[in-house]
Amino acid sequence: MVDQTQKPDKLGHTTIAVRAHDMHHGLVRIHGGLINRYMKRTRIVGAAAQLCTVIKDLEVIEDYGQLEVSAGEVGIDAPLLEKVLHDLREVAFVRLKEAGGEIKRVDVTVPLLRDVYEDLGELWETGNPTDHERASIQILDDVTLVPQKVRDVQRRYGLSPTDYEIIRDIGANAGYLRTYRSRTDGQEVICSPLHWDERPDSLDVLTAKYGSSDIIKALKSVRAHQGLPADHVTDAVLKDAIYTGLLPTPTVESLRGQKAFLFTPAHNIAMYEKSIVDKARAIIACVRYGEVFGTITRIFDPLLLLRRLRDRKRIGPHSEILRQYETLRNLGVGRISRAVGTSKYYLHLIDNDENVRALDLAIAMLQVGEGPPEGADVQSARQLLLPGTYVHPTGTRAKFASVQPMSYSARTIEHVNDLIRGVSIELD
């Protein structure tokens, strides 16, 4: 078993920004002094990632009041919106036209998804995040892959009891962390309800056999290459994860026979209906088959192919499409037609909302390893920015109006009191 005290790998900028985006949905629902002291940078960068998902398909926003209303739909209040826009200007995602100290117009230049997260993660890194923010981001990334014993987390990150409870209290109140008692040894376990409410039994089998560091390393290899061919798996952890049913492994059949492909469990599945997740995995599995097992010609760049399907609504002609994309035909994602006078075929995207969302999710999974944690309110926020949309001043359903105070553990309450008094005492 791996020593749990070993230092974790440093996270890349893309992963940092994705986790900040995860945390945004909960941080905007709570308030308290610890948020201002310990989560300021993450709150801003997470909100920036969320705002990018709302405005990315626009070119210009001429009515700033309309943007304030739209941002309110995803929990970004007016003062936070202004901070976020100035940060986005710093990374050239927007250009702002200001007059009299007020923003009057926003020109949007948000890049592709992966570049958005990469630049926002760098923005977070250069913004002097607190040690609590760094640990929170890293812990959340770890427990999205596998729940961990609290004692191991504290050792791995060198956290004092007070620091751990601050991170836990903020995460629990914001809904991206929770703890429970292990059914096997009674120890406290920390996990993310965003990711691990579905397969606790399968996970128990794996964690009973391997250390959490081994499991994290193995699952990160899948997340970095969603649709990993099962034929290529040699890692014992992954083999057991497949056997226990922990990892989704859809199959595709074509000229090289039936092949299975590995995926990490769905991220934020409540935000993407199960059918959309299933379709996204099937899309990736089909293009991975062509990339790895193609017989005549192989797919050189799966991401480029899916972008072409998104833009042109079809791919081909190719002789293997008939069998290789049969799964997508059966799922209602596409239809297959024969190229006139040849033995080659086209795949045509069935252009409806669910299929386009599934294709977007597949593209995101190839870019950043998982679907973007947009939130359930993004679509309504986008609608409010459409030309001609009338927004009555009293019609703003800003989510920050229902922000709740945090509840703290006794240790954290004492820490808050010490901060207010201007003293710093470690409580062991």
N, C-alpha and C positions, 0 to 999 in steps of 0.2 A: 504494500500500500504506500502511496506517495506521502511524503512528509507534508502535513497541512500547513506548516509554518513557512513554506517556501514563498517567496515574493511573487505576486501576480505579474503577468506581462503588462507592459504599458499599452494602454488603449490607443488606437488610431483616432484621428480627428473625426472620421465619419461615424464611428461607433459612439464617440462622446456626444455628438450632436443628436444622433438617433435616441440615445438614452435621455438627453435633456428634453427632447420632444416627448418621449414617454412620460416624463415627470411633469411636464407642463399641464397636462389634463387634470392632474390632482392638485398641483401647487396653486392654481388659480381659484380653487374651491375653498381654500383655507387662508386664514391670516394669523399672524402672531409675530412676536419679536424675533423668534429664531429664524423665521423665513427671511427677514430683512438682514439679519446678521450672517447667516450661514448659507443661504441659497440665492442670494441676489443675482449672481452671474448666471446660474443655471436657469433661474426664472426668466431672465431676459432672453437668453439664447433659445430656450425652449419655446418661448412665445414667438421669437423670430422664425423658428422652423415652422411653427403652426401658421403664422401669417403668410409665409411663402407658399404654403399649400393652397391658401385662399386666393392669392393674387397672381399666381404663376402664369395663368393663361391670359392675362390682360396685358395691354400695352401701356395704357395711361388711365389714371384715375383723376378726374378733374373735380369731383365733388368730395372734398376731404371729410365733410360731415357724413357722407354716405359710407366712407371707409371706416369711420369711427363706429357707426352702427354695425357694420359687417364684422369688425374686429370684436365688438361686444358679444356677438353670437358665439365666438370661440373663446370667451373668457378674458379678452385683452382689453382692459379699461383704457381710458383716454391718456392718462399719464404714462402707462406702460407702452402704449402704442407709439407715442412720440419717441421714447427711448429706443424702442425696437427699430423704428424707421431710421433713426440716426445711425444705429449699428449696421443696418442693412446698407445704408449709403457707404459706410466704411469699406464694405466688401463689394461695392459696385453692383448690388442687387437692385437698387432703386436710385433714381435721381429726384431730388426734392426741389420744388419751386416754392420759395418762402417770401412773404411780404409782411412787414410789421411784426416780425417775430413769430408769425404763424405759418404753418404749412398750407399751401393753397392747391398744390398739384403734385401728383406722384407719377413719375415715369417708371415703368416696371421692366427690369432686365434680368429677372431671376433665371439662372441657367438650369441645366438638366439636374435631375434628382441627386445623383452622386456628388456632383460639384457643389450643390447647395449644402449638403451635410459636411463635406470636406472643409469648405470655407467657414461654415458656422462653428465647426469643432475647433478650428484654428482660432477663431474669434473668441471662443470660450477660453481656450488655453492662454491667450495673450491678455485676457481680462482679469488676471490675478484671482482665480477661483480660490475659495477657502479649502483648507484640508478636509473639512466636512463634505464639501461639494465633490472633491476628488474621490473620497472614499465612497460617497453615495453613488456616484456614477459607476464606479468599478464594481461595487457590491451588486447593484441592480443588474449590470451586464452579466455577472457571474450567475446570479440566481434566476435570470431568465432562461439559462441553460439547465441548471439543476439546483434545487433547494439545498441549503447547506446548514450544518450545525452552527449555532451561534458562537460557540467556543472556538471553532475553526476560523470563522470570519474575524473574530476579535484578534486572534493570534496572527492571522495572515496580514492584517492591515495595521497591527500594532495599536489597536483602539483601547483606550481606557474604558471602564464601565460607563462613565458619564458620556464620553464621545459616542460610544455605541448606542446608548439610549436616545441621545439627541437625533442621530441618524434614523434609528428605528421609529421614534415618535413622529418625526416629520413624514417619513415614508408611509407609516400606517395611517396617519391622518389624511395624507394625500392619496392613499389607495394604491400605491405602487409597490408597497412592501407589506408583508404580514408574517406573523410567527405562529407556530403551533408546536405541540409536544409530539415527539416521535412515538409511534405505537410500538416500536421495538425496544427502545432503551429509555424512553421518557425524557430525552434531552430536548432542549428548545431548538427548533429549526426555523430558519428564515427563508422565505420564498417570495415570489412575485405573483399576486393573483391575476396579473395581466397575462401570464403565460402558463401557469401550472395549476389550474383548477380541474384538469381533465383526466390525467393519467397517474394518480398517486400510487396505485398498486404496482404498475409496471416500473415506476421509478424506485419504489422500495426494493424490488428485486435487484436492480442495478446498483443502488447505493450500498446494499448489504454486501456486495462482492468487490466493489471498487471504491477507491478514494474519490472525493469530489473533484480534486485536481485532475485526475485521469479522465473523469467524465466530462469536465469542462473542456479540456483540451480536445477530446474526441468530437464533441458536439460543435465546437468552434470550427473544426475542419469541414463539417457538413455545412454549417451556416455560411462559410466562406465560399462554398461551391454547391449551392442548392441544386438538387438533381444529381448528386454524386452517384455514378453507376455502382450498384451493389457488387458487381463482378470485380471491382477494383478495391474492395474493402478487405484489409488485412488486420486492422486494429481489433483486438479482442473486445473492447468496450462496445464498439459499433456493431460487431457481430451479435453480441448479446442484446443490444438495444433493438436490433431488427427482430431477433428471435422472440423477445418479450412483447413486441408490438409497440414499443415506445416511439419509434420513428416511423412516420408515414412512408410507405414504399410503393407508390403506384407502379404499374408495369405497362410496357409498350411492346407490341409484337410487329416485326417486319422481317426482312429477308435474312437477318442473322438470328432469328428466333426471338423468344420472349426475354425481355430484360427488365430488371427492377431498378428503381432510382430512389435515392434517399433524400429526405427533407427533414429539417427540424420541425418540431411541433409549431402549430400556427401561432403567430404573434397577434395579440389583440383580436382573437377570433370573434368577439362580440361586435367588433367594428366591421368585420367582413363576413357576410353570411357564409355558412359552411360550403354551399354550392360554389361560391365564387373562389374560395380557397382551393377546393377540389379542382376546379377548372384551371386555375393558375398553375397548380402543380402538374396537371396533365399537359398543359402547354409546354412547360419547361421540360418535362420528361420526353415529350416528342422531339423537341429540338436537340436535347442531349443525345437521344438515340442517333439522330442524324450526324451529330458532331463526333460521337465515339464509335458508332457501329455501322455507319453508312458504308455501302458496298461499292457503289459506282463513284460517286463524289461525296465528300463529307462537308458538313456545315462548318465553315471556318470561324464564324462569329455569331453565336446564337443571339446575342443582344441586338446586333445589327439586323438580323433576320426578323426578330419580333418587332423592331421599330418599323421595318418596311411593311410588315403585316398591319401594324397600327395605322400607318399613313396611307398605304395603297389598298388596304382591305383584301389583299390576296398575296400569295407567294407561289413560286413555281415559274415554269413547268418543270417537273422532275418525275422520274419513273417510280421512285419509292414513296411518293406522297400518298398513293392509294392505300397502302397498308400501314405506313408509318404514322399517318394522321387519322387513322380510323377511329381512335379513341376520341379525338376532338369532334369528329362527325357524330359519334354516338352520344356525346355529351351536349350536343347542340351548339358547339362553339363555332363550327364551320361546316361548309359543304364542299364536296370534292367534284371537280368537273374535269373531263378529258380535253386535252389540247387537240384541236381539230387536226386530223391527219397524222397523229403521232401516237406513241404509246406512253406519253407523259401526261401528268395531271397537275391541276392547280388546286390549292386550298383557298377558299374564299371565306373570309370572316363573316359570320352572321352578325350584322352590325346593330346590336341592341345594347342597352345600357349595361346589363349584367356581363355580357361577353367583353365589352370594352373595359369594364372595371377589372375583370379577371385578367385581361391582357396587360393592363397597366400594373396590376399587382405582380404578374410574372416578370415584367420588365424591372420593377423595383426590386424584386427578390434577386434577380441576376446582378443588379447594380450594388445593392447595399446588404444583401443577405437576408432581408426580410421586408415585409410590407411596411410602408410609412405609417406611423401611428397618427393618422390625421384627426380622428375623433368623429363623433356622430353628427356634429353640427357644421362641418365644413361645407356640405352641399347647400344648406340654407344660407350660410354666410356668403358663398359665391353668388347665389341668386340675388342677394341684396345689392350686388355690385353691377348687375346687368344694366345696360343702358335703358333708360325709361322707367326704371324701378322707382316707385314713389315710396318714400319712407317718412311716415309722420313722426314728429319729434317724440311723441308719447309712445310710439310703437317699438322702441328699442328694447329687445329682450336680452340686455347685457347680463351675462352669466355672473359677473362679479357682484351683482346685486344680492346674490344668495350665498356669498362667501361665509364660511363658518369658522368660528374660533377653533384653535387646536386644543386637543386634550393631551396632557402630559403625564408621564410617570412621575413618581415622587422625586426621584433623583433629578429629572429634568426640571421640575418646578424649582427645586433648590438652586439649580444652576442658573435659571432665569432670574431668580431673586438676587443671586450674587452679581449677575451682570448689571442689573438695574442699580444695585448698591455701589457698583464700580469696583468690585473685588473679584478675584478669580481663585476659587478653591477647588482642588480636585477631590471628588467624593469617591473613595474606594470602598 
